[in-house]
């Protein structure tokens, strides 16, 4: 069993598991942190960005003025933003049989895998994962296509040139793997390969293994996966949460008795308490509005935003924010808010019960009805005529490199009355803000990450007790900025097996058993013999038939009757030759009783020697050795066949024939 690691990002994993003749891809996360190296894509022409100076090396030998621009002491690529794809050279991706998706954030690289590698398999995901994943992909394509950039930048990727660039471009890895965004046509083609599954549903793969998704408690439809054969079990835990939020709670008990547990997608903010961050979010938002400023919240169109809106629903009246407009701007804003209300069976119990009252499970439905929350596909059209300040705007993209958020950064960045509140943990807020410096607006960092922290995961592993744990190497050492914090790493016995991008692990357990079925007529012919109380054995002769990884013992076919003619025709498919099986022997030869028997037969001079495996009997007068061991008896006798036969018969008296 082997594990191939194709992604270096622990919360955006992409791994391939080879298990019992099947090749299974576990998630295909897209590393979007690479976009922080690019200039933002403004929806409206930005004089500030268009006047940025080009970059020239200090000695003047390298001139990349068309590709690279300098801004606030940093250098950015002036081209369509590109994403860091999973590794595609480590193994032939056309051999992948299935792709298992754990949540909608971990499927963003799917079109790159399914459309450009010769993939012909099936993708398995839950319905909310598919539908919300489609919205996020659609939003990403929309952000890119509405601000097209003709020029592409490739010269800076040359190793010799990249080496002399200022950081962080100098330190960017796998830049030749970076690719532009896919098209909507590729998204639709990729998602047509998805087969929907429900929690605890069992799906057979080629008769070899069985896969089953479990609720992971992180987001709508998010899953952990069980991959098991009759005798082996692998658990894949990715993006799980034990906190009480809107999704169904995490199923922990089904993870027990795993031979290997692959662990990814822990919290990116182990020191930040989500409840504390929500409180800080609300108080900073209220302070800014009271001071007459606007609040900008860069966020994804699904996920944490549902919890933010629910928190604000409870907070608005107590903070006297009843008249403040809340705007949610995204090409998929309407679909996202509606989807969250219709996936009732994927929600926690409290929200499920509301559906039967009937009430909407999320309170943002009431915010929309009372006109406190308004949603728009973009800043153009209705929004521009209905826009009132001061206000709160939820919009994407959290990287601040594309989407409507770029316009609000240009619009509000110059006033210290305004505040930007970061709630998504995927991007460094300082790197996200870099191309907008110098910035007058206040910045508040309230990352809300509900995934498992190190304390929770250690407790979970103690309860489910897997034999082996495999995890990204980042989890086996404290963060670089807090090297003294040993509580911010996994400390297990035995130690977890770490992996990094492009590593191949041989997982440390061997398959020992295989299930074999026996046909009823063959089972009926068996004659069991009891060898000890409660244990019987039987011998059989059979043909092993294997098809679709299912093995069956069948009766040996009888040879066809000889043809009447003298000339015997050659049989093309001769049945296997069946030899009459020799009887099997069981039991042990008791030393004292055997010595007494030898004495009765006139063999008296016997020297007994004890060995690690049993005893050696030296018959001195006959110059013969008898080795009595647990799993066999050997008689060494030179040129005296009658004596050997007699000794053999004496030994057989103490053994049982089967």
Secondary structure, DSSP 8 states (H G I E B T S, - for coil): -EEEE----TTS--EEEEETTEEEEE----BGGGGGGB----SS--HHHHT--EEE-TTSS-EEEEEEEEETTEEEE-SS--EE---SSSS-GGG--EEE--SGGGGTTHHHHHHHS---SEEEE-HHHHHHHHHHHHHHHHHHHTT-------GGGSHHHHTTS-TTGGG---GGGEE----HHHHHHHHTTEEE--TT-EEEETTTEEEEEEE-SSSTT-EEEEEE-SS-EEEEEES---S-SSB-----GGGTT-SEEEEE---S-TT--HHHHHHHHHHHHHHHHHTT--EEEE--SSSHHHHHHHHHHHHTTTTT-TT-EEEEE-TTHHHHHHHHHH-GGGB-HHHHHHHTTT--SSTHHHHHHTTSEEEESSSSTHHHHH--SSEEEEES-TTSSSSTHHHHHHHHTT-TT-EEEE--SSS-HHHHHGGG-S--SEEEE-----S--HHHHHHHHHHH--SEEEEEGGGGS--GGGTT-GGGS---SS--EEE-TT-EEE-S-------EEE-HHHHHT---EEEETTEEE----EEEEEETTEEEEEE--------SSSS----SS-----------EES---HHHHHHHHHHTT---EEEEE-SSEEEEEETTTTEEEEEETTEEEEEESS-HHHHHHHHHHHHTTSEE-
